[in-house]
Amino acid sequence: MPRLRLAPARPAKTFGPEACALAGDYGLVADDWQRLVLDDWLASDRADRWKAMTCGLTLPRQNGKNACLEIRELFGVVGLGEKILHTAHEMKTARKHFKRLKYFFGDRANDPAAKFSELNALVESIRNVNGQEAVFLRNGGSIELVARSRGSARGFTVDAIVIDEAQELSDDALEAMISTVSSAPLGNPQIIYTGTVPGPNSVGEAFTRLRRQAIDEHPGGMCWHEWSPDPRRQADPDDWELIRAVNPGLESGRLLESVIRSERKSLSEAGFARERLGLWPAGSGARRAISDQLWKATAAPPPADGVRCFAVAFSADAQRQAMAGAVKHADGIHINVIGSQTGGADDGVAPVADWLAARWRRTAVIEILGGSGGPALAEALHARGVPKRLIHQATTADYLASCSMLMEGLRTGTITHPADTPPGDVLDSSVAVCDRKRRRVDGAFGWEATTPDGDETPLEAASMAAWAAKATRRRPGKRQEVLV
């Protein structure tokens, strides 16, 4: 199942089974995940109008996105008589898709060598001109293929636009295409976007904006299917449970495990996370208080020694928690997030208490912030022999002061955090999606995630750990081992 699925609520019906049955008759058998996507794309109301005019699909490469498009297009032109415009970033990609279409329809009308004579009998003409490839059927349906440019789609009037390689879709190209469905001949337009995570050199702004709309709390009438890691957890590139979860083509054999193992050896950590795990950059489309430039400028190696403090932050509903550490040293304070968890305090309190109880003798302060999990953690620490004098339940005033202090410490360079972190680092991801939320009339602020799947608790824990480190006067031991 996709990690993110946005689909029409209780559709009256869907043409998904019919589309998959038609393709299956000609050798294109849909995987279960593809059937799910097509059911959602082709959901319609009682008047046979699409429930979602805009649809998006993103997952790692070679899992079978193109098969979804082939099934959708085959059903659209044969079963509905739609006029479809298929676009790709490069002409070579469009030609590959055209070649797959000709597998069904043949090379020309009345083609004696056509593999499926009944489909070829529907063909009025096939245009093989470079850059103008198209299939025209006798029922009025058609598929025309173009490579995108600022003006390549102008002059078309179609029922459906298919945007392949959407990670390379520029706003100029989108603007040239979007009006082609404004007068859809069948009066039932649809636009489908498919692609992977935009790379550092990709255009990608349109696809990123569409994704931001999909994960917003008010996405409107659209579909979105995404296979990707949970951004609130560290994405481990060697976690095969995760790899299988985000690559549904492994189950059907469309994608080979040996291919992934080869990619793991040849790609960089960031490249593998993007191309094979489907990890979107932290904060895509989010508002953030700590700029990327400031965050990168304050990355530094950990200090050799210093006074260490820990902080655990719970969300208000106790469904998320994060633990951070801070080391106060001669030049300032160094922070890091040790771990985070989603799923409730009951599961997370005991292991956190065990971890902290094993280190309390060399810890100055353990700060606890918020949520119903706070008292439970304090109780668990007491039960494990941690002295009450080390445990502090943060007040709202403490928390607001810590947020302001962290911001000022980053600006002055007295607060640092780890450099060379892996893709999907929990603290980096939290910083990338958190903005200030004003909490008092005097301007005091707290942290707030600005995306629905963002998490402010790692940044809150780091802020509280830094605040505790700055405020404490305890010196438990002459030299502190740095574990953060």
Secondary structure, 3 states (H helix, E strand, C coil): CCCEEECCCCCCEECHHHHHHHHHHCCCCCCHHHHHHHHHHCEECCCCCECCCEEEEECCCCCCHHHHHHHHHHHHHHHCCCEEEEEECCHHHHHHHHHHHHHHHCCCCCCCCCCCHHHHCCEEEEECCCCCCEEEECCCCEEEEEECCCCCCCCCCCCEEEECCHHHCCHHHHHHHHHHHCCCCCCCCEEEEEECCCCCCCCCHHHHHHHHHHCCCCCCCEEEEECCCCCCCCCCCCCHHHHHHHCCHHHHCCCCHHHHHHHHHHCCHHHHHHHCCCCCCCCCCCCCCCCHHHHHHCEECCCCCCEEEEEEEECCCCCEEEEEEEEEECCEEEEEEEEEEECCHHHHHHHHHHHHHCCHHHCCCEEEECCCHHHHHHHHHHHCCCCHHHEEECCHHHHHHHHHHHHHHHHHCCEEEECCCCCCCHHHHHHHHEEEEECCCCCCEEEEECCCCCCCHHHHHHHHHHHHHHHCCCCCCCCCCCCC
